[in-house]
Each structure stands twice: as C-alpha cells, then as structure tokens.
C-alpha cells in the first residue's frame, strides 16, 4: 500500500494529479492531504492540515477506511506529527467522506469534532430514528414520477448506517463563529460561514487575512455538487444553494481550497461559473416543460448529464436518482420564481408553464 510516508512535503501543483497520495503545501502552514474514496467517482477527498498551537487542526477528515487512516497518519508523520497531535476537526458537512474518520480518530486518539449546527437534524435522523437511509429519497423520486427507479432502489437498498461512525460532535458551530488557531501572537482566525444547499448545515471556513477559503463541497473547481442529498432535506435546497453562492460572491475573493479537485482557482471566478451553469440549467428545465414534459423524471430524461452529456437512462441507478432529484429542485425554483405552477396528482407533482 502506498503511504504518505513515501512522499516528501511538496508545493501543490494544480496541473498534476490531485488525487495522488502525498502532502502538498498550498499556503503557509496549510497542507493538502488527499485521501482515497473507493467505489466513488470522485476518487479522493482533500483533508487540509493547518498548523495550530502545539498541534494541528484538520478541515474535514476523510472516510473511515483503513487505507485512508494509514495515509492520513503517514501524512502527519511527514509533518512531524501523529494522530494525537490533532487538536480538532473542523468538518464542513455530515457526508461520510468528510465526517466519519473524525469520529473514529477521536475515539482512538482524542481531539474534538466540530460541525455546523444545521447538520443536527441529519445526524439525529441517522442516530435516533429507524433510519432507512434511502426512504426519504425514494419518496422524493415517487413525487417526481420515477416509480420504477424508486422500486429498483427499494429492492437494492444501501447498507444501514453504522451508527458508531455517526456519533454527535463535541461542538456545534453557528454561522459566523470564529475558530482561532495558532500560537499567541501568530493566530489564524477561521470564520465558519453557513452555505446551505449541498447539505442544509454545510460550512465553509474563511481565512480573510490569508485570502483562503476552505470550501468543502459547496464550491468545487470542476464539477457541481449534488443538491440536498441528506437524511432531512430542506424544502428548496437549490434556492438555498444559489443564495449561498451569492453570499460568497459578496465576500472578499480568496484562493479556493476545495474538498474535491485541485487547488489553484479563485472563489469568485468559480462562483460565477456555478451561477451561470445553474442559470442555463434553469432555462433548459423551463424549456423542457414548455415542450410538454411535466414531471421531474420526464424533464430529467430530456436533459444531458455529466460533462459527457449522457442521457438519464445511461446513468447508474444512484446517479439517476441524483439527476432526478436535482431536476425536481430546479423545477421547484422555477415555481418559486413564478415561471411554473405545480399541482399534485396521485402523489406525483406535475409542472406547467401556463
């Protein structure tokens, strides 16, 4: 197995393979550590180690997998540290590739886990209810008219969540909370900014003086994040996401440090691209309804997906679900803007351009 111990600390190369194991310096006292995501199209998640007073703060933690743990410990060793030197994890959101390894390492080595307060309903759903993790999404698919896809996913459910990986954090972070890192006289202050959309309690961490933004999954350099894929989705996750993008656009520009993908881009540039993408997607969605499609799944089938512009039928069931749910989110925003009307018939929502 490749270990980060085999790699010297190097300056980040945005033109290289961002998933390659190693320790990459991307700002003074800030290091990017990519960790693997087996069976995941994203291939890796970036964990950021930030020097702290007599230790380290990690932004996100990776998926609780033996290989990811080995690579993370090797990366810390390359920085002259160990797992016991992790003072805290600042977790951007509750998805397993960001949260679960923090829980495991806390149990074994200590360190505090901090998470946005808006993620509490999702964690409570996992921990305290009979959380059939896919039920809420299957219900949403049926409302979108995707009965066949919902039936397939019900017949092939994901494994139930291992609740031992989803313990509660040590601290809930509120919007605009400030976390101070570093030794006295050389502090770095990270401001937690709630950026709902990918999940309802997603946080980014802004270092304004350093012109850095640890963006989690909210702003990614080459892809758009899924919208509202969580145990307790909000009423209009796309509206939340677009508002959160505008919020970041109104903040000072910064270097983008994403959870997936290379570094090297600026926040404002990428936010503008994401807003443009969703604007074009809303136009295409409205056009599909005007052509006679009325349900979420019918509209999703009329749109291209991924950079390869695949059809809905060409996607695997999981990604077909994400595509259908994202289409429904776009349809709901068009209703909110007064461009469509929505009526429910036999449990299926139909949209009309009037």
C-alpha positions in Angstrom: 0.0 0.0 0.0 1.3 3.5 -0.9 1.8 5.6 2.2 2.2 9.3 2.6 5.4 8.4 4.4 6.9 7.7 1.0 6.3 11.3 -0.1 8.2 14.4 0.9 6.1 17.6 1.6 5.9 19.4 -1.7 4.3 22.5 -3.1 0.9 21.9 -4.6 0.8 21.6 -8.4 -2.7 22.4 -9.7 -1.7 20.8 -13.0 -0.9 17.5 -11.5 -3.0 14.5 -10.4 -4.8 16.0 -7.4 -5.8 12.5 -6.1 -2.1 11.3 -5.8 -1.3 10.4 -2.2 1.1 12.9 -0.5 1.4 16.1 1.5 1.1 19.3 -0.5 1.8 22.7 0.8 -0.8 25.1 -0.6 -0.3 28.1 1.7 1.9 29.0 4.7 1.2 26.4 7.4 -1.6 24.8 5.3 -1.2 21.3 3.7 -3.5 19.4 1.5 -3.7 15.6 2.1 -5.8 13.7 -0.5 -7.4 10.6 0.9 -9.0 7.8 -1.2 -12.7 7.2 -1.8 -13.0 3.6 -3.1 -16.1 2.9 -5.2 -16.7 6.6 -5.5 -16.5 8.5 -8.8 -14.8 11.4 -7.0 -11.8 9.2 -6.3 -10.4 11.3 -3.4 -11.3 13.9 -0.7 -8.9 16.7 0.3 -8.2 17.0 4.0 -6.4 20.2 5.0 -4.0 20.2 7.9 -3.5 23.7 9.4 -0.7 24.3 11.9 -2.2 25.1 15.3 -0.7 25.9 18.8 1.4 22.8 19.6 -0.6 20.7 17.1 -2.8 20.6 14.1 -6.4 21.4 13.1 -7.8 19.3 10.3 -10.5 20.6 8.0 -12.6 17.5 7.1 -11.3 14.0 7.9 -11.9 11.5 5.2 -14.0 8.4 5.1 -13.4 5.9 7.9 -11.4 3.4 5.9 -8.2 1.6 6.9 -6.4 2.8 3.8 -7.5 6.4 4.4 -6.4 6.2 8.0 -3.0 4.8 7.0 -2.4 7.6 4.5 -3.5 10.3 6.9 -1.2 9.0 9.7 1.6 8.9 7.1 0.9 12.4 6.1 1.0 13.6 9.6 4.3 11.8 10.1 5.7 13.6 7.1 4.8 16.8 9.0 6.5 15.6 12.2 3.2 14.8 14.0 0.9 12.0 14.9 -2.8 11.5 15.4 -2.5 12.6 19.0 -1.4 16.0 17.7 -4.8 16.7 16.1 -6.4 19.2 18.3 -9.7 19.3 16.4 -11.5 18.5 13.2 -13.5 21.3 11.6 -15.9 19.3 9.4 -17.7 21.0 6.6 -20.7 18.7 6.5 -22.0 15.3 7.5 -21.3 13.2 4.4 -19.3 10.1 5.3 -16.2 11.1 3.3 -15.9 14.2 5.4 -17.2 13.2 8.9 -16.7 9.6 9.7 -12.9 9.3 10.1 -13.0 12.2 12.6 -15.3 10.2 14.8 -13.1 7.1 14.6 -9.9 9.0 15.3 -11.5 11.0 18.2 -12.4 7.7 19.8 -8.8 6.3 19.5 -6.7 9.4 19.9 -8.8 12.3 21.2 -9.3 15.6 19.5 -12.5 17.5 19.2 -15.0 17.3 16.4 -16.8 20.5 15.4 -19.7 20.5 12.9 -22.3 23.1 11.7 -25.4 23.3 13.8 -27.6 23.0 10.7 -26.4 19.3 10.3 -28.0 18.3 13.6 -31.4 17.2 12.1 -29.5 14.9 9.7 -27.3 13.3 12.4 -30.4 12.9 14.7 -32.2 11.1 11.8 -29.3 8.7 11.5 -28.8 8.1 15.2 -32.2 8.2 16.8 -34.7 7.1 14.2 -35.2 3.9 12.3 -33.1 5.5 9.6 -33.8 3.6 6.4 -31.2 5.9 4.7 -32.9 5.9 1.3 -36.5 6.2 2.3 -36.7 9.9 2.0 -35.1 9.9 -1.4 -37.3 7.2 -2.7 -40.4 9.2 -1.6 -39.0 12.2 -3.4 -38.4 10.0 -6.5 -42.1 8.9 -6.5 -43.2 12.5 -6.2 -41.1 13.1 -9.3 -42.8 10.3 -11.1 -39.8 8.0 -11.0 -41.6 5.0 -9.7 -39.5 2.4 -11.5 -36.3 3.9 -10.2 -37.7 4.1 -6.7 -38.7 0.4 -6.8 -35.3 -0.6 -8.0 -33.6 1.3 -5.2 -36.0 -0.1 -2.6 -35.2 -3.7 -3.8 -31.5 -2.9 -3.6 -31.1 -0.7 -0.5 -27.8 0.6 0.7 -26.4 -0.9 3.9 -27.8 0.6 7.0 -25.6 3.3 8.5 -23.2 2.1 11.1 -24.2 4.5 13.9 -20.9 4.1 15.6 -19.5 6.2 12.7 -22.1 9.0 13.2 -21.7 10.0 16.8 -22.5 13.6 17.7 -19.8 16.2 17.5 -18.2 17.8 20.5 -19.4 21.2 19.5 -22.0 22.7 17.1 -20.7 25.7 15.1 -23.1 28.5 14.5 -23.0 30.7 11.3 -20.2 33.3 11.6 -18.5 31.5 14.5 -14.7 32.2 14.6 -12.2 29.5 15.4 -8.8 30.8 16.4 -5.8 28.6 15.5 -2.1 29.0 16.1 0.2 30.3 18.9 -0.5 33.6 20.7 0.8 36.4 18.5 0.6 34.4 15.4 -3.1 33.5 15.3 -5.1 32.4 12.3 -8.8 33.1 12.6 -11.2 30.9 10.5 -14.8 32.1 10.2 -17.4 29.4 9.8 -19.9 30.6 7.1 -23.1 28.6 6.7 -23.6 27.7 3.0 -26.7 25.6 2.7 -27.5 23.7 -0.5 -25.3 20.6 -0.7 -26.5 19.9 2.8 -28.5 22.2 5.0 -25.8 22.9 7.5 -22.7 22.9 5.2 -20.0 25.3 6.4 -17.1 26.8 4.6 -14.2 28.2 6.6 -12.8 31.6 5.6 -9.4 32.9 6.4 -9.9 36.5 5.2 -6.4 37.9 6.0 -4.8 34.9 4.3 -7.2 35.1 1.4 -8.1 31.4 1.7 -11.5 29.7 1.6 -11.8 26.0 2.7 -14.9 25.4 0.6 -15.8 21.8 1.4 -18.3 20.6 -1.3 -20.0 23.9 -1.7 -17.7 25.3 -4.4 -15.7 22.7 -6.4 -13.3 23.6 -9.2 -14.5 21.3 -12.0 -17.9 19.8 -11.0 -21.1 20.9 -9.5 -22.1 19.4 -6.1 -25.2 17.3 -5.6 -28.1 19.4 -4.1 -30.0 18.4 -0.9 -28.7 14.8 -0.7 -29.1 14.3 3.0 -31.3 12.5 5.5 -33.5 15.5 6.1 -33.5 17.7 3.0 -34.9 21.3 3.3 -37.9 22.5 1.2 -35.9 24.1 -1.5 -32.2 23.1 -1.5 -31.3 24.7 -4.8 -32.7 28.0 -3.7 -30.5 27.7 -0.6 -27.5 26.8 -2.7 -27.9 29.7 -5.1 -28.3 32.1 -2.2 -25.2 30.7 -0.6 -23.2 31.2 -3.8 -24.3 34.8 -3.9 -23.3 35.2 -0.3 -19.7 34.0 -1.1 -19.7 36.3 -4.2 -20.3 39.3 -1.9 -17.4 38.3 0.4 -13.8 39.2 -0.5 -12.3 37.0 -3.1 -9.9 34.2 -2.0 -8.0 31.2 -3.1 -10.2 28.2 -3.5 -9.3 25.2 -1.3 -11.9 22.6 -2.3 -12.7 19.2 -0.8 -12.6 17.5 -4.3 -10.3 18.6 -7.1 -7.1 20.6 -7.5 -6.3 23.9 -5.9 -5.3 27.0 -7.9 -8.6 28.7 -8.7 -10.2 31.8 -7.2 -13.6 31.7 -5.4 -15.3 34.5 -7.3 -14.4 33.1 -10.7 -15.8 29.7 -9.9 -18.9 31.0 -8.2 -19.7 33.0 -11.3 -19.3 29.8 -13.4 -21.6 27.9 -11.0 -24.3 30.6 -11.1 -24.1 30.6 -14.9 -24.4 26.8 -15.0 -27.5 26.8 -12.9 -29.0 29.7 -14.8 -28.6 27.7 -18.0 -29.9 24.6 -16.4 -33.0 26.5 -15.2 -33.5 27.8 -18.7 -33.3 24.2 -20.1 -35.6 22.9 -17.5 -38.2 25.6 -18.3 -37.9 24.8 -22.0 -38.5 21.1 -21.4 -41.7 21.9 -19.5 -42.9 24.2 -22.3 -42.2 21.3 -24.7 -44.7 19.1 -22.8 -42.7 17.3 -20.0 -44.5 17.7 -16.7 -42.8 15.6 -14.0 -39.3 15.6 -12.6 -38.3 12.3 -14.2 -39.7 13.4 -17.6 -37.7 16.6 -17.5 -34.6 14.9 -16.3 -34.8 12.5 -19.2 -34.8 15.5 -21.6 -31.6 17.0 -20.2 -27.9 15.9 -20.7 -25.9 14.7 -17.7 -22.3 14.9 -16.7 -19.6 16.5 -18.8 -20.1 13.6 -21.3 -23.7 14.7 -21.8 -25.2 11.3 -21.1 -28.9 10.6 -21.1 -30.7 9.7 -17.9 -31.0 6.1 -19.0 -27.2 5.9 -19.4 -26.6 6.7 -15.7 -26.3 4.1 -13.0 -29.3 4.0 -10.6 -27.6 6.1 -7.9 -26.7 8.9 -10.3 -30.0 8.7 -12.0 -31.6 9.3 -8.6 -29.3 12.3 -8.0 -30.2 13.6 -11.5 -33.9 13.3 -11.0 -33.8 14.9 -7.5 -31.7 17.8 -8.8 -34.2 18.3 -11.7 -37.0 18.5 -9.2 -35.0 21.1 -7.2 -34.7 23.2 -10.4 -38.4 22.8 -11.1 -39.2 24.0 -7.6 -37.1 27.1 -8.0 -38.9 27.9 -11.3 -42.2 27.6 -9.3 -40.8 30.0 -6.6 -39.9 32.5 -9.3 -43.4 32.4 -10.8 -42.4 30.8 -14.1 -44.1 27.5 -13.5 -47.1 26.2 -11.5 -47.2 22.9 -9.7 -50.1 20.5 -8.9 -50.1 17.1 -7.3 -52.0 14.2 -8.8 -51.9 10.7 -7.2 -48.8 11.6 -5.2 -46.9 12.9 -8.3 -46.0 16.6 -8.8 -46.8 18.0 -12.3 -45.4 21.3 -13.5 -46.9 23.5 -16.1 -45.7 26.7 -17.8 -49.3 28.0 -18.1 
